[in-house]
Amino acid sequence: MSDRTPTDSPFTEPFAEDWTIEAILEWFAVEDTRLSDASLRAPLRTIEESLTGSRWTVDPDASPASSVAARQPAVVSLVRSIALHVSRHPALRAHTVADVLHSRVPAPEGVVPAG
């Protein structure tokens, strides 16, 4: 697992395309305060949506005056979604971020890719 993200990656630190899904989950397990780091929301959301084949939607009851962050999935929700998905499909744990982002992961049976 590298410490830096390549410059052509859609991510900023700390994730790199050579990290496995397992490594990401372990990284959060080591320091649970990372679960409240809002700067991780965008890269995690990209990984989660690519991995699960579904997109998060904004709560229709959310006030238009509420902040964008309040209408986005929380980091902890994204991590839980990834963990749940790979618990149902354990082979996905070994795939790298690059595999997931570049559609090199076959969709598990019963999952319809977003499109």
PDB file as gemmi writes it, atoms N, CA and C in Angstrom:
CRYST1    1.000    1.000    1.000  90.00  90.00  90.00 P 1                      
ATOM      1  N   MET A   1       0.860  -1.169   0.000  1.00  0.00           N  
ATOM      2  CA  MET A   1       0.000   0.000   0.000  1.00  0.00           C  
ATOM      3  C   MET A   1       0.899   1.222   0.000  1.00  0.00           C  
ATOM      4  N   SER A   2       0.717   2.112  -0.921  1.00  0.00           N  
ATOM      5  CA  SER A   2       1.560   3.300  -0.977  1.00  0.00           C  
ATOM      6  C   SER A   2       0.979   4.406  -0.107  1.00  0.00           C  
ATOM      7  N   ASP A   3       1.836   5.348   0.239  1.00  0.00           N  
ATOM      8  CA  ASP A   3       1.396   6.466   1.067  1.00  0.00           C  
ATOM      9  C   ASP A   3       0.867   7.624   0.235  1.00  0.00           C  
ATOM     10  N   ARG A   4       1.182   7.660  -1.015  1.00  0.00           N  
ATOM     11  CA  ARG A   4       0.808   8.781  -1.870  1.00  0.00           C  
ATOM     12  C   ARG A   4      -0.104   8.337  -2.995  1.00  0.00           C  
ATOM     13  N   THR A   5      -0.896   9.248  -3.452  1.00  0.00           N  
ATOM     14  CA  THR A   5      -1.790   9.002  -4.566  1.00  0.00           C  
ATOM     15  C   THR A   5      -1.143   9.533  -5.834  1.00  0.00           C  
ATOM     16  N   PRO A   6      -1.188   8.770  -6.935  1.00  0.00           N  
ATOM     17  CA  PRO A   6      -0.639   9.289  -8.181  1.00  0.00           C  
ATOM     18  C   PRO A   6      -1.356  10.569  -8.589  1.00  0.00           C  
ATOM     19  N   THR A   7      -0.652  11.447  -9.281  1.00  0.00           N  
ATOM     20  CA  THR A   7      -1.232  12.739  -9.628  1.00  0.00           C  
ATOM     21  C   THR A   7      -2.399  12.619 -10.602  1.00  0.00           C  
ATOM     22  N   ASP A   8      -2.475  11.526 -11.369  1.00  0.00           N  
ATOM     23  CA  ASP A   8      -3.587  11.389 -12.304  1.00  0.00           C  
ATOM     24  C   ASP A   8      -4.792  10.684 -11.674  1.00  0.00           C  
ATOM     25  N   SER A   9      -4.733  10.422 -10.393  1.00  0.00           N  
ATOM     26  CA  SER A   9      -5.823   9.772  -9.687  1.00  0.00           C  
ATOM     27  C   SER A   9      -6.944  10.771  -9.405  1.00  0.00           C  
ATOM     28  N   PRO A  10      -8.196  10.290  -9.362  1.00  0.00           N  
ATOM     29  CA  PRO A  10      -9.298  11.193  -9.020  1.00  0.00           C  
ATOM     30  C   PRO A  10      -9.335  11.492  -7.524  1.00  0.00           C  
ATOM     31  N   PHE A  11      -8.388  10.977  -6.779  1.00  0.00           N  
ATOM     32  CA  PHE A  11      -8.379  11.126  -5.335  1.00  0.00           C  
ATOM     33  C   PHE A  11      -7.322  12.078  -4.835  1.00  0.00           C  
ATOM     34  N   THR A  12      -7.542  12.500  -3.626  1.00  0.00           N  
ATOM     35  CA  THR A  12      -6.507  13.174  -2.873  1.00  0.00           C  
ATOM     36  C   THR A  12      -6.127  12.197  -1.767  1.00  0.00           C  
ATOM     37  N   GLU A  13      -5.134  12.551  -1.009  1.00  0.00           N  
ATOM     38  CA  GLU A  13      -4.702  11.671   0.072  1.00  0.00           C  
ATOM     39  C   GLU A  13      -5.865  11.365   0.992  1.00  0.00           C  
ATOM     40  N   PRO A  14      -5.868  10.292   1.674  1.00  0.00           N  
ATOM     41  CA  PRO A  14      -4.795   9.332   1.877  1.00  0.00           C  
ATOM     42  C   PRO A  14      -4.891   8.101   0.988  1.00  0.00           C  
ATOM     43  N   PHE A  15      -5.947   7.948   0.211  1.00  0.00           N  
ATOM     44  CA  PHE A  15      -6.116   6.730  -0.571  1.00  0.00           C  
ATOM     45  C   PHE A  15      -5.295   6.757  -1.842  1.00  0.00           C  
ATOM     46  N   ALA A  16      -4.793   5.598  -2.221  1.00  0.00           N  
ATOM     47  CA  ALA A  16      -4.071   5.440  -3.476  1.00  0.00           C  
ATOM     48  C   ALA A  16      -4.737   4.316  -4.257  1.00  0.00           C  
ATOM     49  N   GLU A  17      -4.542   4.324  -5.547  1.00  0.00           N  
ATOM     50  CA  GLU A  17      -5.205   3.338  -6.390  1.00  0.00           C  
ATOM     51  C   GLU A  17      -4.712   1.919  -6.153  1.00  0.00           C  
ATOM     52  N   ASP A  18      -3.551   1.744  -5.510  1.00  0.00           N  
ATOM     53  CA  ASP A  18      -3.070   0.391  -5.248  1.00  0.00           C  
ATOM     54  C   ASP A  18      -3.546  -0.165  -3.904  1.00  0.00           C  
ATOM     55  N   TRP A  19      -4.300   0.632  -3.141  1.00  0.00           N  
ATOM     56  CA  TRP A  19      -4.869   0.134  -1.888  1.00  0.00           C  
ATOM     57  C   TRP A  19      -5.986  -0.849  -2.213  1.00  0.00           C  
ATOM     58  N   THR A  20      -6.073  -1.897  -1.431  1.00  0.00           N  
ATOM     59  CA  THR A  20      -7.196  -2.826  -1.573  1.00  0.00           C  
ATOM     60  C   THR A  20      -8.376  -2.310  -0.744  1.00  0.00           C  
ATOM     61  N   ILE A  21      -9.534  -2.828  -1.044  1.00  0.00           N  
ATOM     62  CA  ILE A  21     -10.716  -2.475  -0.250  1.00  0.00           C  
ATOM     63  C   ILE A  21     -10.492  -2.900   1.198  1.00  0.00           C  
ATOM     64  N   GLU A  22      -9.872  -4.065   1.384  1.00  0.00           N  
ATOM     65  CA  GLU A  22      -9.538  -4.538   2.730  1.00  0.00           C  
ATOM     66  C   GLU A  22      -8.648  -3.531   3.459  1.00  0.00           C  
ATOM     67  N   ALA A  23      -7.650  -3.000   2.764  1.00  0.00           N  
ATOM     68  CA  ALA A  23      -6.732  -2.035   3.384  1.00  0.00           C  
ATOM     69  C   ALA A  23      -7.461  -0.760   3.800  1.00  0.00           C  
ATOM     70  N   ILE A  24      -8.401  -0.314   2.995  1.00  0.00           N  
ATOM     71  CA  ILE A  24      -9.175   0.880   3.354  1.00  0.00           C  
ATOM     72  C   ILE A  24      -9.971   0.630   4.630  1.00  0.00           C  
ATOM     73  N   LEU A  25     -10.637  -0.515   4.693  1.00  0.00           N  
ATOM     74  CA  LEU A  25     -11.421  -0.837   5.891  1.00  0.00           C  
ATOM     75  C   LEU A  25     -10.519  -0.956   7.120  1.00  0.00           C  
ATOM     76  N   GLU A  26      -9.357  -1.566   6.959  1.00  0.00           N  
ATOM     77  CA  GLU A  26      -8.413  -1.686   8.066  1.00  0.00           C  
ATOM     78  C   GLU A  26      -7.902  -0.309   8.504  1.00  0.00           C  
ATOM     79  N   TRP A  27      -7.685   0.576   7.553  1.00  0.00           N  
ATOM     80  CA  TRP A  27      -7.195   1.922   7.848  1.00  0.00           C  
ATOM     81  C   TRP A  27      -8.188   2.649   8.754  1.00  0.00           C  
ATOM     82  N   PHE A  28      -9.459   2.495   8.486  1.00  0.00           N  
ATOM     83  CA  PHE A  28     -10.478   3.103   9.341  1.00  0.00           C  
ATOM     84  C   PHE A  28     -10.541   2.415  10.703  1.00  0.00           C  
ATOM     85  N   ALA A  29     -10.346   1.101  10.730  1.00  0.00           N  
ATOM     86  CA  ALA A  29     -10.412   0.356  11.988  1.00  0.00           C  
ATOM     87  C   ALA A  29      -9.304   0.757  12.954  1.00  0.00           C  
ATOM     88  N   VAL A  30      -8.158   1.141  12.420  1.00  0.00           N  
ATOM     89  CA  VAL A  30      -7.017   1.529  13.257  1.00  0.00           C  
ATOM     90  C   VAL A  30      -7.289   2.825  14.016  1.00  0.00           C  
ATOM     91  N   GLU A  31      -7.981   3.748  13.376  1.00  0.00           N  
ATOM     92  CA  GLU A  31      -8.237   5.060  13.988  1.00  0.00           C  
ATOM     93  C   GLU A  31      -9.653   5.490  13.656  1.00  0.00           C  
ATOM     94  N   ASP A  32     -10.574   5.235  14.580  1.00  0.00           N  
ATOM     95  CA  ASP A  32     -11.982   5.505  14.270  1.00  0.00           C  
ATOM     96  C   ASP A  32     -12.331   6.984  14.177  1.00  0.00           C  
ATOM     97  N   THR A  33     -11.450   7.882  14.591  1.00  0.00           N  
ATOM     98  CA  THR A  33     -11.732   9.312  14.411  1.00  0.00           C  
ATOM     99  C   THR A  33     -11.734   9.690  12.928  1.00  0.00           C  
ATOM    100  N   ARG A  34     -11.144   8.850  12.112  1.00  0.00           N  
ATOM    101  CA  ARG A  34     -11.152   9.095  10.658  1.00  0.00           C  
ATOM    102  C   ARG A  34     -12.576   9.043  10.103  1.00  0.00           C  
ATOM    103  N   LEU A  35     -13.458   8.361  10.812  1.00  0.00           N  
ATOM    104  CA  LEU A  35     -14.845   8.237  10.357  1.00  0.00           C  
ATOM    105  C   LEU A  35     -15.605   9.556  10.380  1.00  0.00           C  
ATOM    106  N   SER A  36     -15.046  10.562  11.028  1.00  0.00           N  
ATOM    107  CA  SER A  36     -15.702  11.873  11.058  1.00  0.00           C  
ATOM    108  C   SER A  36     -14.946  12.910  10.236  1.00  0.00           C  
ATOM    109  N   ASP A  37     -13.993  12.477   9.433  1.00  0.00           N  
ATOM    110  CA  ASP A  37     -13.209  13.381   8.591  1.00  0.00           C  
ATOM    111  C   ASP A  37     -13.952  13.635   7.277  1.00  0.00           C  
ATOM    112  N   ALA A  38     -14.593  14.779   7.182  1.00  0.00           N  
ATOM    113  CA  ALA A  38     -15.420  15.109   6.010  1.00  0.00           C  
ATOM    114  C   ALA A  38     -14.626  15.152   4.706  1.00  0.00           C  
ATOM    115  N   SER A  39     -13.312  15.364   4.775  1.00  0.00           N  
ATOM    116  CA  SER A  39     -12.518  15.406   3.548  1.00  0.00           C  
ATOM    117  C   SER A  39     -12.427  14.035   2.874  1.00  0.00           C  
ATOM    118  N   LEU A  40     -12.796  12.987   3.581  1.00  0.00           N  
ATOM    119  CA  LEU A  40     -12.764  11.635   3.021  1.00  0.00           C  
ATOM    120  C   LEU A  40     -14.066  11.271   2.314  1.00  0.00           C  
ATOM    121  N   ARG A  41     -15.076  12.111   2.453  1.00  0.00           N  
ATOM    122  CA  ARG A  41     -16.398  11.803   1.894  1.00  0.00           C  
ATOM    123  C   ARG A  41     -16.359  11.606   0.380  1.00  0.00           C  
ATOM    124  N   ALA A  42     -15.768  12.505  -0.348  1.00  0.00           N  
ATOM    125  CA  ALA A  42     -15.792  12.414  -1.818  1.00  0.00           C  
ATOM    126  C   ALA A  42     -15.080  11.167  -2.344  1.00  0.00           C  
ATOM    127  N   PRO A  43     -13.847  10.878  -1.912  1.00  0.00           N  
ATOM    128  CA  PRO A  43     -13.218   9.665  -2.437  1.00  0.00           C  
ATOM    129  C   PRO A  43     -13.939   8.387  -2.006  1.00  0.00           C  
ATOM    130  N   LEU A  44     -14.435   8.362  -0.782  1.00  0.00           N  
ATOM    131  CA  LEU A  44     -15.170   7.175  -0.320  1.00  0.00           C  
ATOM    132  C   LEU A  44     -16.474   7.001  -1.092  1.00  0.00           C  
ATOM    133  N   ARG A  45     -17.131   8.099  -1.371  1.00  0.00           N  
ATOM    134  CA  ARG A  45     -18.392   8.018  -2.111  1.00  0.00           C  
ATOM    135  C   ARG A  45     -18.145   7.465  -3.513  1.00  0.00           C  
ATOM    136  N   THR A  46     -17.058   7.891  -4.136  1.00  0.00           N  
ATOM    137  CA  THR A  46     -16.708   7.389  -5.462  1.00  0.00           C  
ATOM    138  C   THR A  46     -16.428   5.893  -5.409  1.00  0.00           C  
ATOM    139  N   ILE A  47     -15.665   5.464  -4.414  1.00  0.00           N  
ATOM    140  CA  ILE A  47     -15.359   4.042  -4.262  1.00  0.00           C  
ATOM    141  C   ILE A  47     -16.633   3.255  -3.979  1.00  0.00           C  
ATOM    142  N   GLU A  48     -17.424   3.730  -3.048  1.00  0.00           N  
ATOM    143  CA  GLU A  48     -18.643   3.026  -2.651  1.00  0.00           C  
ATOM    144  C   GLU A  48     -19.608   2.889  -3.822  1.00  0.00           C  
ATOM    145  N   GLU A  49     -19.809   3.957  -4.570  1.00  0.00           N  
ATOM    146  CA  GLU A  49     -20.736   3.916  -5.701  1.00  0.00           C  
ATOM    147  C   GLU A  49     -20.207   3.015  -6.810  1.00  0.00           C  
ATOM    148  N   SER A  50     -18.894   3.027  -7.032  1.00  0.00           N  
ATOM    149  CA  SER A  50     -18.313   2.145  -8.050  1.00  0.00           C  
ATOM    150  C   SER A  50     -18.400   0.687  -7.624  1.00  0.00           C  
ATOM    151  N   LEU A  51     -18.187   0.438  -6.362  1.00  0.00           N  
ATOM    152  CA  LEU A  51     -18.195  -0.921  -5.837  1.00  0.00           C  
ATOM    153  C   LEU A  51     -19.595  -1.517  -5.793  1.00  0.00           C  
ATOM    154  N   THR A  52     -20.549  -0.735  -5.316  1.00  0.00           N  
ATOM    155  CA  THR A  52     -21.909  -1.259  -5.138  1.00  0.00           C  
ATOM    156  C   THR A  52     -22.777  -1.133  -6.383  1.00  0.00           C  
ATOM    157  N   GLY A  53     -22.406  -0.232  -7.277  1.00  0.00           N  
ATOM    158  CA  GLY A  53     -23.214  -0.030  -8.473  1.00  0.00           C  
ATOM    159  C   GLY A  53     -24.470   0.783  -8.216  1.00  0.00           C  
ATOM    160  N   SER A  54     -24.523   1.461  -7.070  1.00  0.00           N  
ATOM    161  CA  SER A  54     -25.684   2.301  -6.768  1.00  0.00           C  
ATOM    162  C   SER A  54     -25.227   3.678  -6.321  1.00  0.00           C  
ATOM    163  N   ARG A  55     -26.128   4.624  -6.406  1.00  0.00           N  
ATOM    164  CA  ARG A  55     -25.809   6.006  -6.040  1.00  0.00           C  
ATOM    165  C   ARG A  55     -26.645   6.432  -4.846  1.00  0.00           C  
ATOM    166  N   TRP A  56     -26.038   7.260  -4.016  1.00  0.00           N  
ATOM    167  CA  TRP A  56     -26.762   7.844  -2.883  1.00  0.00           C  
ATOM    168  C   TRP A  56     -27.665   8.939  -3.418  1.00  0.00           C  
ATOM    169  N   THR A  57     -28.795   9.122  -2.802  1.00  0.00           N  
ATOM    170  CA  THR A  57     -29.692  10.206  -3.181  1.00  0.00           C  
ATOM    171  C   THR A  57     -29.851  11.155  -2.006  1.00  0.00           C  
ATOM    172  N   VAL A  58     -30.173  12.383  -2.323  1.00  0.00           N  
ATOM    173  CA  VAL A  58     -30.377  13.405  -1.306  1.00  0.00           C  
ATOM    174  C   VAL A  58     -31.739  13.186  -0.663  1.00  0.00           C  
ATOM    175  N   ASP A  59     -31.797  13.343   0.626  1.00  0.00           N  
ATOM    176  CA  ASP A  59     -33.055  13.204   1.366  1.00  0.00           C  
ATOM    177  C   ASP A  59     -34.043  14.239   0.848  1.00  0.00           C  
ATOM    178  N   PRO A  60     -35.193  13.813   0.315  1.00  0.00           N  
ATOM    179  CA  PRO A  60     -36.160  14.776  -0.222  1.00  0.00           C  
ATOM    180  C   PRO A  60     -36.737  15.707   0.846  1.00  0.00           C  
ATOM    181  N   ASP A  61     -36.650  15.296   2.106  1.00  0.00           N  
ATOM    182  CA  ASP A  61     -37.164  16.130   3.184  1.00  0.00           C  
ATOM    183  C   ASP A  61     -36.117  17.101   3.726  1.00  0.00           C  
ATOM    184  N   ALA A  62     -34.904  17.029   3.184  1.00  0.00           N  
ATOM    185  CA  ALA A  62     -33.854  17.933   3.660  1.00  0.00           C  
ATOM    186  C   ALA A  62     -34.193  19.358   3.256  1.00  0.00           C  
ATOM    187  N   SER A  63     -33.987  20.241   4.157  1.00  0.00           N  
ATOM    188  CA  SER A  63     -34.266  21.644   3.902  1.00  0.00           C  
ATOM    189  C   SER A  63     -33.302  22.187   2.853  1.00  0.00           C  
ATOM    190  N   PRO A  64     -33.801  22.952   1.876  1.00  0.00           N  
ATOM    191  CA  PRO A  64     -32.901  23.564   0.890  1.00  0.00           C  
ATOM    192  C   PRO A  64     -31.886  24.490   1.552  1.00  0.00           C  
ATOM    193  N   ALA A  65     -32.243  24.980   2.734  1.00  0.00           N  
ATOM    194  CA  ALA A  65     -31.334  25.880   3.438  1.00  0.00           C  
ATOM    195  C   ALA A  65     -30.219  25.125   4.156  1.00  0.00           C  
ATOM    196  N   SER A  66     -30.376  23.789   4.311  1.00  0.00           N  
ATOM    197  CA  SER A  66     -29.330  23.035   5.003  1.00  0.00           C  
ATOM    198  C   SER A  66     -28.081  22.950   4.133  1.00  0.00           C  
ATOM    199  N   SER A  67     -26.979  22.762   4.781  1.00  0.00           N  
ATOM    200  CA  SER A  67     -25.715  22.733   4.053  1.00  0.00           C  
ATOM    201  C   SER A  67     -25.646  21.516   3.141  1.00  0.00           C  
ATOM    202  N   VAL A  68     -24.817  21.617   2.122  1.00  0.00           N  
ATOM    203  CA  VAL A  68     -24.608  20.497   1.209  1.00  0.00           C  
ATOM    204  C   VAL A  68     -24.094  19.297   1.995  1.00  0.00           C  
ATOM    205  N   ALA A  69     -23.196  19.530   2.948  1.00  0.00           N  
ATOM    206  CA  ALA A  69     -22.634  18.436   3.743  1.00  0.00           C  
ATOM    207  C   ALA A  69     -23.717  17.710   4.516  1.00  0.00           C  
ATOM    208  N   ALA A  70     -24.711  18.419   4.988  1.00  0.00           N  
ATOM    209  CA  ALA A  70     -25.780  17.804   5.749  1.00  0.00           C  
ATOM    210  C   ALA A  70     -26.661  16.920   4.870  1.00  0.00           C  
ATOM    211  N   ARG A  71     -26.626  17.150   3.566  1.00  0.00           N  
ATOM    212  CA  ARG A  71     -27.447  16.372   2.645  1.00  0.00           C  
ATOM    213  C   ARG A  71     -26.641  15.289   1.929  1.00  0.00           C  
ATOM    214  N   GLN A  72     -25.404  15.074   2.336  1.00  0.00           N  
ATOM    215  CA  GLN A  72     -24.531  14.062   1.752  1.00  0.00           C  
ATOM    216  C   GLN A  72     -24.405  12.889   2.725  1.00  0.00           C  
ATOM    217  N   PRO A  73     -24.073  11.693   2.235  1.00  0.00           N  
ATOM    218  CA  PRO A  73     -23.879  10.583   3.168  1.00  0.00           C  
ATOM    219  C   PRO A  73     -22.658  10.844   4.052  1.00  0.00           C  
ATOM    220  N   ALA A  74     -22.781  10.468   5.296  1.00  0.00           N  
ATOM    221  CA  ALA A  74     -21.671  10.631   6.231  1.00  0.00           C  
ATOM    222  C   ALA A  74     -20.565   9.632   5.900  1.00  0.00           C  
ATOM    223  N   VAL A  75     -19.342   9.969   6.276  1.00  0.00           N  
ATOM    224  CA  VAL A  75     -18.205   9.074   6.056  1.00  0.00           C  
ATOM    225  C   VAL A  75     -18.492   7.712   6.691  1.00  0.00           C  
ATOM    226  N   VAL A  76     -18.997   7.711   7.899  1.00  0.00           N  
ATOM    227  CA  VAL A  76     -19.280   6.442   8.578  1.00  0.00           C  
ATOM    228  C   VAL A  76     -20.314   5.627   7.805  1.00  0.00           C  
ATOM    229  N   SER A  77     -21.278   6.274   7.190  1.00  0.00           N  
ATOM    230  CA  SER A  77     -22.280   5.560   6.390  1.00  0.00           C  
ATOM    231  C   SER A  77     -21.650   4.924   5.159  1.00  0.00           C  
ATOM    232  N   LEU A  78     -20.748   5.639   4.531  1.00  0.00           N  
ATOM    233  CA  LEU A  78     -20.068   5.104   3.346  1.00  0.00           C  
ATOM    234  C   LEU A  78     -19.196   3.907   3.709  1.00  0.00           C  
ATOM    235  N   VAL A  79     -18.460   4.024   4.813  1.00  0.00           N  
ATOM    236  CA  VAL A  79     -17.604   2.920   5.248  1.00  0.00           C  
ATOM    237  C   VAL A  79     -18.464   1.703   5.600  1.00  0.00           C  
ATOM    238  N   ARG A  80     -19.556   1.929   6.296  1.00  0.00           N  
ATOM    239  CA  ARG A  80     -20.452   0.816   6.642  1.00  0.00           C  
ATOM    240  C   ARG A  80     -21.033   0.164   5.392  1.00  0.00           C  
ATOM    241  N   SER A  81     -21.385   0.962   4.410  1.00  0.00           N  
ATOM    242  CA  SER A  81     -21.924   0.421   3.170  1.00  0.00           C  
ATOM    243  C   SER A  81     -20.884  -0.440   2.456  1.00  0.00           C  
ATOM    244  N   ILE A  82     -19.648   0.043   2.392  1.00  0.00           N  
ATOM    245  CA  ILE A  82     -18.569  -0.730   1.769  1.00  0.00           C  
ATOM    246  C   ILE A  82     -18.351  -2.028   2.539  1.00  0.00           C  
ATOM    247  N   ALA A  83     -18.292  -1.931   3.867  1.00  0.00           N  
ATOM    248  CA  ALA A  83     -18.070  -3.121   4.701  1.00  0.00           C  
ATOM    249  C   ALA A  83     -19.196  -4.142   4.526  1.00  0.00           C  
ATOM    250  N   LEU A  84     -20.420  -3.676   4.491  1.00  0.00           N  
ATOM    251  CA  LEU A  84     -21.556  -4.576   4.301  1.00  0.00           C  
ATOM    252  C   LEU A  84     -21.481  -5.246   2.933  1.00  0.00           C  
ATOM    253  N   HIS A  85     -21.165  -4.467   1.919  1.00  0.00           N  
ATOM    254  CA  HIS A  85     -21.100  -5.011   0.560  1.00  0.00           C  
ATOM    255  C   HIS A  85     -20.019  -6.082   0.454  1.00  0.00           C  
ATOM    256  N   VAL A  86     -18.839  -5.825   1.009  1.00  0.00           N  
ATOM    257  CA  VAL A  86     -17.775  -6.827   0.906  1.00  0.00           C  
ATOM    258  C   VAL A  86     -18.003  -8.005   1.850  1.00  0.00           C  
ATOM    259  N   SER A  87     -18.808  -7.816   2.892  1.00  0.00           N  
ATOM    260  CA  SER A  87     -19.142  -8.973   3.735  1.00  0.00           C  
ATOM    261  C   SER A  87     -20.052  -9.934   2.974  1.00  0.00           C  
ATOM    262  N   ARG A  88     -20.850  -9.385   2.084  1.00  0.00           N  
ATOM    263  CA  ARG A  88     -21.733 -10.215   1.247  1.00  0.00           C  
ATOM    264  C   ARG A  88     -20.983 -10.813   0.056  1.00  0.00           C  
ATOM    265  N   HIS A  89     -19.904 -10.152  -0.350  1.00  0.00           N  
ATOM    266  CA  HIS A  89     -19.107 -10.571  -1.512  1.00  0.00           C  
ATOM    267  C   HIS A  89     -17.628 -10.499  -1.128  1.00  0.00           C  
ATOM    268  N   PRO A  90     -17.144 -11.450  -0.314  1.00  0.00           N  
ATOM    269  CA  PRO A  90     -15.789 -11.380   0.247  1.00  0.00           C  
ATOM    270  C   PRO A  90     -14.657 -11.254  -0.768  1.00  0.00           C  
ATOM    271  N   ALA A  91     -14.818 -11.759  -1.959  1.00  0.00           N  
ATOM    272  CA  ALA A  91     -13.752 -11.672  -2.961  1.00  0.00           C  
ATOM    273  C   ALA A  91     -13.419 -10.223  -3.308  1.00  0.00           C  
ATOM    274  N   LEU A  92     -14.362  -9.318  -3.088  1.00  0.00           N  
ATOM    275  CA  LEU A  92     -14.131  -7.905  -3.419  1.00  0.00           C  
ATOM    276  C   LEU A  92     -13.079  -7.259  -2.525  1.00  0.00           C  
ATOM    277  N   ARG A  93     -12.841  -7.817  -1.342  1.00  0.00           N  
ATOM    278  CA  ARG A  93     -11.864  -7.243  -0.410  1.00  0.00           C  
ATOM    279  C   ARG A  93     -10.477  -7.148  -1.026  1.00  0.00           C  
ATOM    280  N   ALA A  94     -10.121  -8.090  -1.887  1.00  0.00           N  
ATOM    281  CA  ALA A  94      -8.778  -8.141  -2.468  1.00  0.00           C  
ATOM    282  C   ALA A  94      -8.590  -7.199  -3.646  1.00  0.00           C  
ATOM    283  N   HIS A  95      -9.663  -6.647  -4.164  1.00  0.00           N  
ATOM    284  CA  HIS A  95      -9.550  -5.743  -5.312  1.00  0.00           C  
ATOM    285  C   HIS A  95      -9.005  -4.389  -4.870  1.00  0.00           C  
ATOM    286  N   THR A  96      -8.263  -3.765  -5.766  1.00  0.00           N  
ATOM    287  CA  THR A  96      -7.701  -2.452  -5.475  1.00  0.00           C  
ATOM    288  C   THR A  96      -8.688  -1.349  -5.840  1.00  0.00           C  
ATOM    289  N   VAL A  97      -8.379  -0.173  -5.360  1.00  0.00           N  
ATOM    290  CA  VAL A  97      -9.178   1.006  -5.713  1.00  0.00           C  
ATOM    291  C   VAL A  97      -9.187   1.163  -7.235  1.00  0.00           C  
ATOM    292  N   ALA A  98      -8.035   0.969  -7.870  1.00  0.00           N  
ATOM    293  CA  ALA A  98      -7.962   1.088  -9.334  1.00  0.00           C  
ATOM    294  C   ALA A  98      -8.895   0.088 -10.005  1.00  0.00           C  
ATOM    295  N   ASP A  99      -8.912  -1.159  -9.510  1.00  0.00           N  
ATOM    296  CA  ASP A  99      -9.824  -2.169 -10.074  1.00  0.00           C  
ATOM    297  C   ASP A  99     -11.267  -1.687 -10.006  1.00  0.00           C  
ATOM    298  N   VAL A 100     -11.636  -1.168  -8.853  1.00  0.00           N  
ATOM    299  CA  VAL A 100     -13.011  -0.725  -8.628  1.00  0.00           C  
ATOM    300  C   VAL A 100     -13.345   0.476  -9.521  1.00  0.00           C  
ATOM    301  N   LEU A 101     -12.454   1.448  -9.560  1.00  0.00           N  
ATOM    302  CA  LEU A 101     -12.732   2.672 -10.321  1.00  0.00           C  
ATOM    303  C   LEU A 101     -12.734   2.464 -11.826  1.00  0.00           C  
ATOM    304  N   HIS A 102     -11.941   1.520 -12.270  1.00  0.00           N  
ATOM    305  CA  HIS A 102     -11.813   1.308 -13.713  1.00  0.00           C  
ATOM    306  C   HIS A 102     -12.606   0.099 -14.177  1.00  0.00           C  
ATOM    307  N   SER A 103     -13.624  -0.269 -13.398  1.00  0.00           N  
ATOM    308  CA  SER A 103     -14.575  -1.336 -13.748  1.00  0.00           C  
ATOM    309  C   SER A 103     -13.906  -2.661 -14.066  1.00  0.00           C  
ATOM    310  N   ARG A 104     -12.842  -2.966 -13.327  1.00  0.00           N  
ATOM    311  CA  ARG A 104     -12.186  -4.257 -13.530  1.00  0.00           C  
ATOM    312  C   ARG A 104     -12.655  -5.279 -12.498  1.00  0.00           C  
ATOM    313  N   VAL A 105     -13.743  -4.955 -11.808  1.00  0.00           N  
ATOM    314  CA  VAL A 105     -14.312  -5.856 -10.821  1.00  0.00           C  
ATOM    315  C   VAL A 105     -15.633  -6.363 -11.381  1.00  0.00           C  
ATOM    316  N   PRO A 106     -15.767  -7.672 -11.537  1.00  0.00           N  
ATOM    317  CA  PRO A 106     -17.047  -8.169 -12.028  1.00  0.00           C  
ATOM    318  C   PRO A 106     -18.135  -7.911 -10.999  1.00  0.00           C  
ATOM    319  N   ALA A 107     -19.297  -7.505 -11.465  1.00  0.00           N  
ATOM    320  CA  ALA A 107     -20.430  -7.257 -10.564  1.00  0.00           C  
ATOM    321  C   ALA A 107     -20.858  -8.577  -9.949  1.00  0.00           C  
ATOM    322  N   PRO A 108     -20.973  -8.612  -8.611  1.00  0.00           N  
ATOM    323  CA  PRO A 108     -21.445  -9.832  -7.966  1.00  0.00           C  
ATOM    324  C   PRO A 108     -22.849 -10.181  -8.457  1.00  0.00           C  
ATOM    325  N   GLU A 109     -23.165 -11.450  -8.406  1.00  0.00           N  
ATOM    326  CA  GLU A 109     -24.488 -11.901  -8.825  1.00  0.00           C  
ATOM    327  C   GLU A 109     -25.571 -11.161  -8.073  1.00  0.00           C  
ATOM    328  N   GLY A 110     -26.563 -10.684  -8.782  1.00  0.00           N  
ATOM    329  CA  GLY A 110     -27.675  -9.977  -8.160  1.00  0.00           C  
ATOM    330  C   GLY A 110     -27.476  -8.472  -8.068  1.00  0.00           C  
ATOM    331  N   VAL A 111     -26.300  -7.976  -8.489  1.00  0.00           N  
ATOM    332  CA  VAL A 111     -26.035  -6.541  -8.437  1.00  0.00           C  
ATOM    333  C   VAL A 111     -26.156  -5.994  -9.853  1.00  0.00           C  
ATOM    334  N   VAL A 112     -26.953  -4.969 -10.006  1.00  0.00           N  
ATOM    335  CA  VAL A 112     -27.129  -4.322 -11.301  1.00  0.00           C  
ATOM    336  C   VAL A 112     -26.326  -3.030 -11.276  1.00  0.00           C  
ATOM    337  N   PRO A 113     -25.302  -2.892 -12.135  1.00  0.00           N  
ATOM    338  CA  PRO A 113     -24.490  -1.672 -12.141  1.00  0.00           C  
ATOM    339  C   PRO A 113     -25.317  -0.435 -12.444  1.00  0.00           C  
ATOM    340  N   ALA A 114     -24.954   0.674 -11.782  1.00  0.00           N  
ATOM    341  CA  ALA A 114     -25.606   1.956 -12.054  1.00  0.00           C  
ATOM    342  C   ALA A 114     -25.199   2.395 -13.449  1.00  0.00           C  
ATOM    343  N   GLY A 115     -26.044   3.060 -14.116  1.00  0.00           N  
ATOM    344  CA  GLY A 115     -25.620   3.472 -15.431  1.00  0.00           C  
ATOM    345  C   GLY A 115     -26.489   4.481 -15.950  1.00  0.00           C  
TER     346      GLY A 115                                                      
END                                                                             
